[in-house]
Amino acid sequence: MKMRILTSIFFLYIGSTYLFAQEASTPSVKSAYTAGYWQQEVDYTMNIVVDAPAHQFTGEQRIVYTNNSPDVINRVFYHLYFNAFQPGSMMDVRSRTIEDPDNRVRDRIFNLSEDEIGYHRVQSLRQDGQELRFNMEGTILVAPLARPLLPGEQTILEMDFESQVPIQIRRSGWNNAEGVGFSMSQWYPKLAEYDYRGWHPNPYIGREFHGVFGRFDVKITIDKNYVVGGTGVVQNPNEVGHGYEDEGVLVSHETNKLTWHFLAEDVLDFFWGADPDFTHVKAQVPNGPMLHFLYQEPVLAVNKTDAENKTYLENWKQLPEFTVRAFEYANTHFGKYPYPQFTTIQGGDGGMEYPMGTLITGARNLRSLVGVTVHELYHSWYQNVLATNEALYAWMDEGFTSFASSETMQYLFESTGNPHTGSMRGYQRLVDSGKEEPMATHADHYHTNFAYGRAAYSKGAVYLNQLRYIIGEEAFRSGMLRYHDEWKLKHPTDLDFIRLMEKESGMILDWFHEYFVHTTKTIDYGIASVEASESLAGTTQIELERTGLMPMPLDIRVEYTDGSKEEFYISMRIMRGEKPTEHDLKRTILEDWPWVEPSYSFTIPMPIENIRSVSIDPTERLADVNTTNNVHMNTPEQ
């Protein structure tokens, strides 16, 4: 018995030694789309004191980090985003060397002065009270842990730091083009995400983000003349005032500083904006969140006339009503927004999404102002709630958002036509350019900004439209709601999404996903001929051809000379299913088209003289890159 106990202890020791030796770079093979899903958890407490005239702040940060992974964590990584705004940074070099630099950046970082650069200077980092050694490598801090963090355990990470806010160039900074004081995004040392792929300490070059879900308890002390808004709910409304207060008497301010206390649960990040000239307006979404709007009054856009700025201000006054309606539409069609508030703040350099809010520029016509707000709020569905890793799946973030916002804008402005025409045109321009790269490309590693933008926004939206075409309207709509319900507040991958759509539709869809995401092969079908059948009198033979390398099922509509219409549906054998009928027309399901066959023929029981036209994809959802041969008009011989 004693020998057996000693042997057990020996192997327990060896096993423990091996466990502690495992590096975070060799994670478990489990992924988001396998059994045993897990995600890490953070609990931030931050106290920030802002020196507004100097554009600097000091910070105390405490993180309770929970390791829900099956792995031992031996080191941690932090993002130091502000360090990108220094001459010679990776973001600076990338902007000056890429073929098509962002006009907002170009060489601006390279020419920053010392009081215009951004930085994070970490004074100390402790784990459970024990000082840690750390290295700051550009926009990444790496620190070996004093005590390995075992699966299921928590540790406390405490940091003291000093930061300088860069002059506004990209997303974050002070004094943006419209004179807004502070646009504070990616503004604090942020713990990197660790998931089934391991750590994600991507250097910041201006693209996408990934984060850990958790709780943010943030106190921001700033000059009392600033109005502040951001992620989370203000915890001291009667103290800060500015339209946040409830019934009651405001606390008097005996100093020149005021502390704003925000609390947010189950979010990936925390942003805020501040300006002395902000007006604060609220609007309640029925059975939904409270909406907050912070904008300058008057709007002071650079190089704009007083009349133009007055128009911009009137547009902001109309924005709350449009945004309420947009939230109602989104809650019904794409899943219910789970948070108690959403804040739209004038600031930034265009439009950028953050948890429970957005920063947008304000000098816009009404449709543009509504459009950018709708687009950014949908990122609360596709990036913040359904928190895919943007760096790996930028198209699931921007593309899904573009798809939903296009449909919502059509609803808000009561327009007609295909709401996704713009996305289809953008994708077509990408194909025609010869610069297309697979959507599976990491966001940071696209060769051009053009290829990245068209793939993420345009082709990402077209992806959903192709899926809708393949599985049908009903399965698609129910699948989008199911995706939200099953994966909200998690980190779904592309395979999680397509697998869910397979379950919803009953079809096999891996072929579609692999072609459209992992290749640049295109869809191109045409009508080769419509002729009287030689083998059977009184019938017509139709021959189709596939010249593109990506196969798809086809909807073929035939219009007869008497005005009636009929549809013929050709599935693909690899789909193992057919989509249901989506309209009242008679529909004939033809034999499956094996994808290796370049052509396909079928016969309809109608003489050719009774046929007016034959068309591929009458609903204009198919992303056919050459539609000139998609319609055959039958011209009777004279």
N, C-alpha and C positions, 0 to 999 in steps of 0.2 A: 504493500500500500504506500509506504514512504517513497519508494522508487518511482511509483506511478505519479505521485504528487510532484516530486522533483522534476520529472520529465515534463509534466504539464506546465510547471513554472518556467522551465527552460524554453519551451516552445512559445509560451505566452510572451516571454522577454524578447525572443527573436522576432515574433510577429509584431510586437510593439515597436521594436527598433526599426523594422522594415517600414511600418506605417509612418513613423516620424520622419523617415528619410525620403518619403515620396514628395516630389516637387509638384507644385501647382500646375506645372506645364504638362503633366501627364494625367489629365482628368479621367474620370469614369467615362465609359463609352455611352452611357445613357444620354439620350437627347430628349428634346421637348416632345418629340413625336413617338416616344416609346413609353412603356409602363415605367412607373417610378419617377414621374416628373417632379422636379424640385426647383426652387429659386431662393437666392440669398435674400437677406433682410437687413435693413439699416434703420437706425433711430438717431437722427441728427438733432443736436441742440447747439445753436450758434448764437453768439452775442457779437454784434458788429457795431463798431463806433466809426462814423463817417466824418472825415474832415472834408467838407464839401468844397471849399475854395481850392484846396490842394488836390482834389480828386483822389484822395487816398483813404484807406480805412484799416483799422486793426480788427483782428478777429480771434475769438476763442471758440473752438469747435470740439464737441464731444460726440463720438459715434459709438453706439452699441451695435456691434456687428455680429449677426447670427449666421453661423455656417450650417446651412441646411443641406449641403452637398454631401456625397459619400466620401469626399476626399479630405485629406489633411492639408490645411493651409499653412504654409511656412513663410510667406511674404505677402505684402500688400502693395498695391499701386494706387496712386492718386493722379487725377488730371489737374494740371495747373494751366488752365486755358489762357489766362492773361499773358503768360510768357510767350505766346505766339506773336504778340504785338511788339516785337523788338527786331531791329535790323539784323538780318542774318538768320532769323528763325526759319524753321522748315516751311511755315506758312508764307513767309516773305519770299524765300527762294522759289517755292512752288509757283507763286503768283507771277514772279518775274521771268520764269522759264517755260511755263505752259504755253501751248500754241495760242490759246484764246483766253487770256486772263479776264477775270471778273472786273468789270469797269469800276466797281466800288473799291477794289483793292489795288490792282496793278502794282506800282512801286511805292505806294503811300507808306507802307510799313518801313521800307528801307529808308525813307526820308524823315522818320519821326525824330523829334528832339527828346532830350532826357525827361522833360516834364510831360511829354505826350505818349511815351511808351506805356505798356502795361507790364505788371510783374506780380508774382506771388513770392514772398520771401518767408519761408517757414523757419521759425525760431526753434521750435521744439516739437517732438512727436513722441508720445508715450503710449505704451500698451499696459493696461492695468497698473498704471503708476510707474512703470519701468521705462526709462529713456531708451529710445530706439535710434540706431544709426540709420541714416537715409542718404540717398543721392538724388539730386534734382537734375534730370537730363532733359533740358528743353521744357516741354509741356507735360512731362511725366516725372513723378516722384516715386521711387521704389525703396521699400524698407523691409529688410528681413525681420521677422517677428522674434521677440525674445522667448516666446512660448508658442509652439505650434498649436494651431486652432483645430481641434478634433471635430469630426462630424457631430452635429447636434449641439455644439458648444457655442457660447457667446464670449466676446472679449470687448473691452472698452478701449477705444483709440481716442486720445486727446491731442489736440494740436493748437499751437499759438502761431499766428502768422500776421504779416503785414502785406498789404497789397496796394498797388497803384492802378487806377482805372485808366485804360488807354483812351485817347481821344477817339470818338466813334468812327470806326472804319467798317467793321463787319460784325453785325448783330449787336455787339455789346460796346458800351463806352459812354463818354460824356460829350455833351454838345453835339447832337446829331445834326443832320442837314436842316432840320426844322427848328433847331435851337432847344430841343428838349434836354433837360439837365442830366439825367442818368437813365440809361437803358442797361439794366443789370441782368445779363444772362451769361451762363457759364462763368460765373463771377467768383466762385469760392473753390478751394481745394476739394475736389469731389472724388470719393472712393470709386475706383473702377469696378466694373461688373465682372463677376466670375460665374460662368455657367457651364453647361455640359461641354463646351468647347475649350474651357479654361479661362484664363484672364483675357481682358480686352483693353490693354493699355495703348490704344491707338494714338500716336502723336497728332496734335490738332493742326490740320492744314486748311480748315474752313468748311469742312463737309458735315458729316452726320455724327450722331451721338448714340450712346447706349447707357443705361443706368440701372440702379438697384432700387426696387420698390421699398418704400419705408415711410417713416414719419419724420416730418420736419417741424421743429419748434424753433422759430427764428425771431430774434429781437434785433431791430435795426435802429440805432440811435443816430439821428441826423438833425440838422438845423430845423427849428420848429416851423419855419415858413415853407418847407417842402411838403407837398402832398404825395403820399406813397400808396402804391397798389401793387399786388403781385399774387403769387401762389398762396392759397390757403385763406382762412377766415381770420379777420382781425379780432384779437382777443381782448383788446382794451379800447372799444369804440368810443366810449364816453371820454376817454382821455385824449385820444388823437383828434376827434371831431372830424371836420372836413366832409361831412355827409355820411360818415360811418356811424355816428352816435345814435343811440336809442333815446327814448324819452328820459330826460333827466338833465342835471346840471353838469356841464363840463368841468373837468379838473383844471384849475388854473396852472399856468406854466410859469414857474419862477426862474427858470434858466432859459438859455437860448437853444437848448436841445430838447428833442422829443423822441421818446422810444416807441416804435411801432412793433407790436407783438403779433406775429402770424403763426397759425398752426394748420398743418395739412397732413392728412392721413392717406396712406397708400398711393404715394406719388413717386415719380422717378427723379425729380429735380425741383429746384426752387428758383423762381425769377422775381424781379421787382423793377419798378420804374418810379422815378420821382422828378418833380418839377415844381417850382413855386407857383406857376401859372395854371396848374391843372384845375379844371372843373371836374367834379365828380357827380355822375348821374347813375341812377340805379333803375333796373327794370326786372320784374319778376316773370319768369317763365311759369305758366300754370302747371302745377304738379311737377315742377322742375327747379332748376337752380336760380339763385339770385344773380343777375348780371350787373357788373360794374363797368363803367366807361370813364376813363380818365383822359382828358384831352385839353390842349391849351385853349384858353379863351382870352384874347383872340388868337386864332391860328396865325402863326408868324412864319410862313414858308418863305424860304430864301428866293429872291428874284421873282416874287409874285406880287401883283398889285393888291391894293386894299380891297378892291372889288372881288378879286379871286379868293382872297383869304376869307372874306365874308361869306362867299358861297361855300367854301370848305367847312366853315363853322356850321352853316345850316345843314350840310350833309351829315355832320356828326350828330346833330340834334335829331335827325331822322333815323340814324343807325340803330338805336335801341329797339324800335318797333320791328325792323327787318330781322334783327338778331333773335328776338323772341320767336318769331315765326320760323326762323331757320332751326332753332333748337327743337321746336315742336315737330317739324318735319323729320329731323334727324332721329329723334326719340322713337318715332313711329316706324321709320324705314330702315334704320341701321342699328337700333339698340338704344336703350335708355342711358343717358349720361349719369354716371354714378356719384358725382361730387356735388356739394351744396352751393358752389359758386363758380363763376367764370368772369375773368377780368380782361377787358380790351383796353390797352394802354397805347397812346400815341408815343412812338419812339422807334428805335432801331433803324434799319436801313432798307426797309421794304415790308416784309411780313415774315414772322418767325413764330413757331409754335412752342409753347411751354406748358407744363402741367397747370391746369385750371386757368389758362389765360394765354394772351398773345401780345406781342409788340408789333405795331404796324405804323407806317408813316401815314400822316393825316392829310396831306395836300392832294386830295383825290376827288374826281367827280363821284357822284352818288353810286353809280353801278360799280366803279372800281373799289370804292370804300366798302361797300357791302360785299363785293366779291372776295376781297382779300380777307375780310373778317370771317366769311363763311368758310373759305379754304382753311384758314388757320384753326378755326374751332373744330373742324373735322379731324384735325390731327389729335384732338382729344379722344377720338375714336381710334384712329389709325396712327399710333405711335405712343401715345401716353396711356391709354387704357388697354388697347391691344398692342402691347409694347414689344413689337419686333425689334430686332437689332438693326437699326437704320443703316449702319455701315455695311452690313451684309445683304439687307433686303430693303434698300432705299425705295425700290419700286412698290413694295407693299405699304410703305408709308406715304410717299408722294403720289403714287399712282392710284391707290385706293381712295386717298383724299381727293384727288382731282376728279375721279369718277363720281363720288358722292356730292361734291360741291357743284359740279356741272348740272346734275339733276336738280339740286336744291335751288340754284340760281334760276333755272327754267321755271320752277314752281313760284319763286318769289316775284319774278318779273313777268309771269304769265306769257312767256314766249313759246313758240312752237318749233317743230322740227326735231332733228336728232341732237340731243344735248352733248353728245360725245364727238361731234364732227371735228371740233378743234383738236381733240386728242388724236383722232385718226389722221388729221393733216400733219400734226407734229411728228407722228410716227412715220408718215410717208416721207417727210423731209429728211428724217434720220436715215431711212433706207436709201433714198436718192443720193444722200451725201457721200456714201461709201465709208463713213466713219463709225458705223454702228459697231458696238461691242456687246457681248452677251449681258443680259440683265443680272446674271450671277456674278458679275465683276464687283469686287469690293469697291465701295463708293470712293475711297481715297485714290484708287489706282486706275480710274478711267484715264485714257490718254488725253482727252479734251473735255472741257466743261460742257461743250455742246452735246457730246455723246452721253455724258452723265445726265444732263438735264432732260434730254429727249427720252432716254431709257427710263429714268425714274418717274417722270411726270406723264409723258405721253404714252409710251409703250406700256407702262404700268397700268394706266387706265384702260388701254386697249386690251390688256390681258383679261380684265374683268368682263369687258364687252364680248370677247371671244368665248369666255366661259359661259356667259349668259346665252350666247348663240348656240353653244353645244348642248347644254343641259336643259335649256328652256327657261322661260321667265319665272314660273312658279317655284321650281327647285332652286333657282338662283336666289330669289328674294328670301325664301325661307332659310337657305343656306347662309346668307349674309347675317341674318338675325341669330341663327344658331352659332355662327362663328363668334359673334359678340358675346352671347350668353355663356358659351363654354370656355372662352379664352380671355375674358376680361380680367384685368389686373394680373396678367401673366405675360410670358414671353413666347408667343407662338412663332413657329418657323414657317417657311413656305410649304414644307411637307405636311405640317399640321393642317394648314388651310386646305390644300388640295385633297388631303385624305378625308377631311370633313365633307368636302363637296362630293367626293365619291360616295360617301355614305348617304348623303342627302339625295343624290340623283340616281343611285344604283348603277352608275356607269364606272368604267375604268378610265381614268383621266391622266395617268402618269405620262403617257405619250405626249399629250398636249403640253403639260408642264415642262417636260424635258426639252421639247422643241422650242417653246416660246421663251423660256427662261435661260436655258443653257446654250442655245445656239443663236445665230443670226439668220437662220433659214427663213424664207418668206413664203406667204400664201399667194398663189397665182393660178386661178382656174379660168377656163374660157370655154365658150361654146364653139366647137370645131365645125359642126354642120347640123342643119335641120333639113331632112330630105324625106321624100316619099319612100316608104319601105318597098324594097324590091321583092321581098319574100312574101309579103302579106298585103294584099290590096286594101285600100281604105285606111291604112295606118301610116304613122310617121315615125321615123327613126331619128333620135337625137344623140349626137356624139359629143362628149365632153372631153376636155384635155386638162391635164395637170402639168403646168410648166414650172411652178414653184416647187421647192424642195420640202415644204411643210404640208402634210396632208390634213384635210379637214372634212367633216361631213358637209353635205350640201342641201340647201333648200332650193328647189327649182320651181318657178312659177310659170305656168302656161296660161296666156290669155287668148280666148277664142274670139272669132269675128262677131259673135253674138253678144259680146261683152262679159260673158261668164269667165271665171278663173278657176284654175285647179292647181294644186301643189303636189310635187313629187319630192319625196325625201330619200336621200341616200346616206345611210349611216356608214361607219367604218367598222370593219371586222374587229379591230383592236379595241373598240369602245365597249363591246359586249352589251349593247343596249341602244335604245332609241329615245329621243326626247318626245314628250307628249305633244299633241296638236296644240298650237297656240292661237288658233283663230277658227272661224266658222267655215272656211273653205274645205272642200273635199280634198283629202290628202291620201296619196298612195305611197306606201312604204316599199321601196324597191330593194333589190338584192344589195347586200353590203359591197362596198368598194374596197378591195384589198389595197393597202397603201403602196405596194410596190408597182401596181399597174399605172402606167402613165395616161391611159385613156379609159373611157367607160361609155358604153352605149346602152340605150334603152328605147323601147318602142311604146308609143301611146296609141290607143285605139281611136284615132281621129285622123281624117284625111288632112293633108298638109294645107289644102286651100281653106280649111276652117280655122287655121291657126294665125293669130295676129302677131304674137310675140312670145319669146321664151327668154326668161331672165334668171340669173343666178343671184341668190341673196336679195330678195325684194325688200327686206327690212334694213338693209345697209349696215349690218353688224359685222359681217365678215371683213377681216382686215386684208382684203385682196389688194396687192400692190399695183395691179394693172387691171382696171375695170373696163377698159375700152372694148374687151371682147366678152363682157358678161351679159350683154343683151343682144339678142338676135331678133330683128324685125323682119317678119315674113312679108315680102313684097310680091303680090300676085303678078304673074306674067301678064303684060299688056297685050 
